[in-house]
C-alpha cells in the first residue's frame, strides 16, 4: 500500500512481572468520611514501579566457552 510505512520492530523493555502496569491501586476495604474508598498504591517488586527493566547484554560467540 503506498503511503504506509511498514511496522518497525522495537525492543520493548516491559517488565515481565507486571506487564508494564507498575503501580496497582488496591482498595483497603475502608472508606473516607466523604464515602470514597481508601486505596493503597503498591509498586511492582521486580521493576520498583518503573514498568521497565534494563536490557540484558547479548553474548558474542567469543564470550561462550564450550566444555569438553
Order of alpha helices (4+ residues) and beta strands (2+ residues): beta-beta
